[in-house]
């Protein structure tokens, strides 16, 4: 059975209006979840990795030893 034009237009006007198509909601949720996971796991990796050098650490740097070694030669 086909809805009449009056009922069809009344249905469109009532209800909550989203600013974007409903079909994009799952895509937006998945994208937000992926970005959140990216941020979480990247932060976790940078905070927990002891071998990753994020700033200059004189105890781990062998630059000065290498320079002295080449100056002596």
C-alpha positions, 0 to 999 in steps of 0.5 A: 500500500502506498502512503498518501501525499499528506501522510508522507509529507507529515512524516518528513516534517516531524521528528528529530532532524540530524545535520547529516545523513543517517547513513553516515552515522556508522562511518562517523562512529568507526572513524572516531573509534579508529582515531581514538585508538590511534591516539591511545596506542601511540601515546602508550607506545611513546610513554612505555618504550624505554629504548625510544629516544624522544629527547637527548640523553647524554648517558645513551649518546655516543656522539662525543666518543665518536668525535674524539675517536675521529679527532685522535686518528 
